[in-house]
Amino acid sequence: MDEKAVLKFVAEMPGACYDYPFEEDFETAVFRHKDTKKWFGILLAAPGTYCGCEGRANVRVINVKTPPDLSVILRENYTGILPAYHMNKTHWISIVLQSDVEEDEIRKLLTLSFDLTKNRRKHEGL
């Protein structure tokens, strides 16, 4: 999956949007909930050495939130899934774009991250 497809998918998710919040940085996109503006992902450049891509200065990755136990399983099954670059490595993963992670799996992980980061009321139903 390339970054244009990722951005298109996020833009089409009900209740989601993305923006470029960092001054003069038009390559780092933050994925947010429209209502709360809370992050559920980020598209950014990570050093090639971090991603095991020797010889490449930077690699495009997306960071998404996952349950810690799922994060371990994903990292064991995909070379393109790593502990999150520049974020909490227990709760977030980095997905190297155009790696061995299938497009459908990336969509599922973006949706999961969106669901995990929803603003939930402490006393729902009261």
N, C-alpha and C positions, 0 to 999 in steps of 0.2 A: 504494500500500500504506500503510495507516495503522499507527500504532505498536502497537495491540492485535494486529494480524495479525503484525507482526514479532516481538513477544514470544511469541506462540503458536508461531510457526515455530521460534524458538530453543529454546523449552521442549520441543518435540517432536523436536529433533535428537538422535540418539543420542550420548551423551557430552558434551552441552552443558547449560548452565544459565545463569541470569542472576540478578543481585542488585543491591541498591542500597547500595553501600559507603560513600557519602559522608554524613556525619552531617547529619541533618535535611534531606537532599535526596532526596525520593522520586520525582523525575522523571528522574534520570540513572541508567540501568540499564547495568551492565557485563555483557557476554556472555563466558562463561568455559568452559574445558574443565573438566569435573567432576573429573577425576583430578588435574590439576596446578594448577587455578585460574588458569591463564594466560589473559589476555584474548585474544579474537579479534574483539571489537567493542564498541561503546558507543553507546547511544541518549542524545542530549543536545540541549540547546537551543543554537543558534548565532544570532548577531545577523542580523536580516533583511538588513542591508546587506552582510554577508559573502556571503550566498547570492543576492544580486541581487534580493531581495524588498523593495524600497523600501516604506516605509509600514508594515512589520510589525516589531515590536520583536524578536521571536524566531521562529525556524523550527526545527521538529524535524528532526534529521538522525541518521543512523547512520554511524559511522566503521567501515570495514573495511579489512583489509590486502589489497593486491594487488601483483603484480609491477609494477615501475616502468613497463615498456613497455606493459602492459595499462592502467595508470592513464592514460597519455597518450591512448590510443585511446578509452577511456571518456569522458574529459573532452571530447574532440573530437566525440563522438556524442550526448552528453546534456547539456542545460543544467542538469539536476538532479544532476550529478556534478561535484564540485569538489575541489581539493586539500584534504586533511583539515583541519578546523577544530581547532585546539589540539593537533595531533599531527604527527608526522613527515610532511611533505608528499611525500616521495619514495615511501614505502612504504604510505601510508594515504590513503584517499579519504573524502570525505563524500558521502553520498547524501541529497538533500533528499527527505523523505517527501512523498508525494502530489504528485510532480512528473512529468516525462516519462519517468521510469525505471519500466519495467513491473515488476509484481509478480514475474514469473518471473525477471527479471534480478536483482532484489534477492535472491531466494532463492539463485540461483547464486552471487552475490557473497558472501553470508553463508557458504555452504558452502565456497567457495574460501578465504576468510579462516580458517575453522576448520581446513581442511587445511594451510594455510601456517603456522599457528601451533602445530601439533601438536608435542609434545615428541619429538624424534627422537633415538635413540641415536647416538652418534658412530660406533660400530662395530656396526651392525646385522648380524646374521647371524654374528657371531664368538662 
